[in-house]
């Protein structure tokens, strides 16, 4: 094919300053409307991009020489203005073709996640589980729509925001148990209930909301899995005649920590709660023997539950957690113990009076070298009293994005 890319000299001589017609490199900018407006209402990062699309060149800040931008295509994404997202200037938007992406309808969500579940259950599972996979996706969609409609964000519940990532987390959690340890169909249903509780239930803050979700899970289990909720969880019910109530569901555990030092670590159901407590205390004892700062923790029920939740989050790809609670409630201690149980490296910044933003950036680089270059699974523990500058949170936000 004829090469139709003009050299820089030819392009300038012929007055061609638009995008060239050769092979392009695509520059993608996410969260385009995130930059904060300055006092005159402009957003400097967006103005820099606007200059590129206006003139197809920038200027070197050292010697003011012109830098031509060739073979580049610009693509970006943003959410509707509001909630920290700003409206962007029409002078910039005029260069772009705008596409609005609507939220997925039910059939699209079911199609996407059914394909994923079919792929998973093809890996050595019995044919029974493949049929259950379709029910699992429909049940998750039912719970997701119910929660999004009933549990709306309010000033006291501003974190009640649910999106497609939550749907995906439930499916992802179900896929963590291998075929070798999936012994019965009822176990798959119990696993699904556990993952729904971990994704949706753990962020609820009052008993009314918890009861609402418990009722929805019980209804969906009967409608989509055709399973008797009472029979499924009779082993954890405080009153077998009455059947399980919401508080009994705290005894439903899945984790990969019951066999210390196992390779591979298998995510599986935990039914012996006394053995679970002994195992947690054994991990704590080993940690205290090796650590310079031992933790004198009492492994009571709530502590065990939180450590188990953290262990699950650490096992998942892109697993991040925000631990909310009053000071001294054991948030950092639970994280340290869960990190030790997972055999991960714990990374923390050391705050001093002279600690600056440059030191923060160096620590972030050090953490990335540890996890990315050295290949060590790492937990970054960052507490609210370490936020010396608000810009720290912006960097953390970018890492999470």
N, C-alpha and C positions, 0 to 999 in steps of 0.2 A: 504493500500500500504506500501511496505517496506520503511522504512526511510533510505535514502542513504546519509544523510548529515553526514560527518565526523566531529568529535569534533576537536577543534583547535589542541589539543595534537596529535591526530591520524593523522591529516593532515600534521603536521610538521614531525612526525616520518616517514611517508610514502613519504615525499618529494613532497606533493601535494600543489602547490601554485597557481594554476589557479582558476577560478571561481567555487564555489561549485555547486552542482546539486540539490539544494532544492528550496524553494520559494525565489524569489528575490525581493529586493527593487530596483526600477528603479530611478537612478539619472539623471535628465534631465538638461543640460546646454545649454541655448540659447545664440545666438551671440558668438559662441565659439572663433571666430577670432577677437574679439573686443580688447583684452588686448594690450596695447602699448608695443612696443619692447624696451628693455633697450639698453644700449650703445653697448653691445656685440651681439645684434641681437636676444636674447632669450626673451621669454614671460613667466615670472615666474609662473603665474597661470596655464598656459598650461603645463609647466614643472612639476608642482605638480601633475597634472592629469596623465602625462606620467609616472611618478614614480609609481603611483597606478597601471596602466595597465601593466607596465614592471614587477613589483615585487609583487603586491597585498599587499603591506604594506607601511605605513609611519612610521616616528619616532616622538615620543613626544619631543617637543622643550625644556621641562624642564629637564627631566632626560634621554633623548635619548632612552627610552624604545621603543620596537617595537609595533606598532599598526597594527594588521592584519585586513584587510578589507574583510569581507565575506558577501555572499548573496546580493551583489550589482551588478547591471547591469548599464552600462554607455550608455546614448543616448544623442546626442547633435545636434544642428542645427546651420547653418551659411550661410551667403550670399557670393556671389563671391567676391574675394579680390578686393579692390579698394574703394575709397571714405571713408577712415577711417577704413576699414576692411582689416586686414593684411593677408598675406599668412601664413599658419601654417606649422610647420616643418614635413618633411616626417617621422622622428623618431616617431612622435606621430600618424600620419595618418595610419601607417602600422598596428596598432592594430584594426582598425575600418573597418567595411563594409560601403562603400560609396554609397549613393543613391542620384541621381539628381532629383529634383522635378521641372518640367517645369511649366510655367504659364498656367492657365486654358484656354481651348479653349471656343468658344462661346457657344456650346451646354452644356458644363459642368456648366458654369456660369448661363445660363438660367435655367437649371434643379435645381440648388441649390436655387436660389432666387425665382423661381416660386413655389417651395414647401413651402418656407417661406410665400409668399404672399397668397397662398391657405389656409394655416393654419390661417393667420390673418383674411382673409375675411370669414372664417367659423364662426367667433365670432359675429353673429348677423347681418351681412351685407346682403343686397339684392343680389340675384344671378347676377344682372347686374355688380356689382363691381368685382365679381370673374372673369368674362370674361375680364374685364378691367385690372385685375391683371396681366394676361399674357402679354398684350400690354405694361403695365407699365415696366415690366422687360426687354422686348425687346427694349423699348425706352431708358431705362437707359443704357443698353449695347451699344446701338448705340452712345449715347452721350459720354460714357466713352471711347470707341475706337476712336471716332473723336477727343476728347480732347487730349488723349494720343499721337495721331499721329501728330496733328497740333500744339499743344502748348508745344513745347519741351523746356527743361531747357537750359538756356544760362548763362553766367557770371552775367548779370544783372537780370536774372529771375531764379536764382538757386533753388527757391522753387517750380518751375513748375514740380513737380514730382507727378504723379498720380498712384495709385495702387488700389487693390481690396477693401481696406478699404473705399475708396471714393464711390465705387459702393454700398457697404453695408450701408454707411451713408445715401445715398438717400433713400434706401428701409426702413431703420430704421426711418427716418423722416416721411415718408408716413404713417407708422404704428402708429404714435403718436396721430392721430385723431380717436376717438372711433366711433363706428357705430351710436351711438345716435346723433352725430353731423355731420354725412356725409349725407347731405340732397339731393344732386344731383350728377350726374356723372361728370358734368363740374367742380364741386368743387374738385373732386379727381384729375382732370387734372391740375387745378390751384395749388393744393397742391404739385403735382409732380414738376411742373415748379419752385415753390418756393424752394423746397429742392435741385433741381439741381443748382439753383442760389446760394444757401447758401454753398453748398459743393464745386462747381467748380468756380463760378463767383467771389466769395468774395476774392479769392487769385490772381485775375488778376490785372495787374498794368498799362495797357495802353488801350486806347480806341479802337485800332485796334483789340486786343484780345477779348475785351468785345463784339464788334460788331460781331466777328466771332462766339462766343458762342451764342449770341442772334439769329443769323441766323440759327445755328444748332438746337436750341430749337424750333424755329418756324417751320423748316422743319420736325423735328421728330414728333412734335405735330400733324401735318397734316398726315404724313405717317402712324404712329402707332395708334393714337387715332381717326383718321378720324374726327378731330375737327377743326373748323374754328378759327384760332388764333385771328382774329379781333373781332369775337363775344365773345370769351372767356374773353377778357380783355378790352372790350369797356368801362367798368365802370372806368377804370384808364387811358384811353387814353387821352392825352392832346388835340388831334384833332380826334374826333370820326369818321370823314369822312375818314381820312388817316389810322386810326388804331394805335395800340400801337407801339411806338418806344422803343429803348433800355432804354432811360432815364425814360420812364413811368413805367418800371418794378420795379423801386424803391418804388412805391406805393403798391406793393404786399406784404402784411404782414400776417404771421401766428404767434400766440403766445399764452401763457397761463396766461397772466398778465392783461387782461382786466377787470377781476372781483377780486379786492383786497380782500384777506382773504378767497377766495373760497376753498372748500375742497370737492371733488378733484379739482385740477387745470386742466382745459380742454384746450388742444392745439387746437385752432380754428382760422378761418379766421377773419381778422380785416378789415372791409370795411369802417368804419367811421373814417377817418384820423384825424378830428378835435377832436373827442372823445378820440382817441389814445393820442394826444398831451396833452389833459386835464388830462388824467389818469397818464401819465408820470410825469407831473408837480405836481400832487397830491402825487405820490410816493416820489418825490424829497422833497416836503414840509414836509412830515412825517419824512423822513430821517433826514433832517436838525433840526427838533425839538428834535430828540432823540440823535443825534450825538454830540460829543464834538468838532468835526472838521467839521462844516457844509460846504457844497459845493454851491457856487454861480454860478450855471450853467444856461445857456440859452438853453432850449430844442428846438433847431432848427432841421431842417429835418435830417441832417447827424447824429446828436447826438441821435435822436430817432431811426434811422436805426441801429446804432451800439449797442445800449442798447438792441434792439430787437434781434439782432444776438447773443449777449452774453447770453440772456435769453434762447434762443433755445439750445445753446451749453450746458448750465448748466442743462437743462432738460434731456439731453441724457446721457445714461450710457457711462462712459469713455470719457466724454466731456472735451476736453482740447483746449485752444486757445493760439495763439501767436499773440499779438497785435503789429503791426509795425507802427511806425510813429515818427514824430519829437517831441521833448520835448514840453510839454504844450498843446498837441493836445487833451487831455482828455482821454487817455487810462485808467489810474487808476480810474478816476472819473466815467467813464462809467461802469467799473467793479464793483466798490463799489455800484453804484445804482442798477445794475442788480442783485447783490448778495442780496441786501436788498429786491428787488422785489420778488426774489425767496424764501425769508425767510431762507437763508442759513447763516452760520457763516463765517465771513471773518478772515483768518489767515495770518499774516505777520510776518516776522522776524524783530527784532529791531537791526539795525547795530550800533555798537560802535567801538571805536578805539581798544579795547581789544577783539573784537569779534573773536573767533577762530573757527577752523574746528570742535573741540569738541562741542562748543556751537551750531554750525549749526546742528550737528547730534542730539543733545538734542532737538532742536526745531523741527526737523523732527519727532522725537519720540513723542513729545508733540502733533503735528498735527495728527499723526496716532491714538494716544489714543483718541483724541477729535472726530475724524470721525469714527474710528473702534470700540473702546470700549464704548464710550458714545453714539455712534449712531447719531451724529449730522452731517447733510450734510454740508460740508465745502468747501470753495473756498480758495485755496492757491494762493495768489497774490505775484509774485516774479518779481521784475524789474531789468533791466540791471545794474543799479548803485549799486545793492546789491551783485553783483558777486565779492566778495572779493578774492576768490580763484577759479581757473578753476575747481577744484575738486567738487565745488558746482554743476556745470552743469552735471557732471557725475552722481551724485546722482539723480538729477532731471530726467536725461535720463533713469536711471534704474526704477524710479517710473512710468514714462510714458510707458516704455516697459512692 
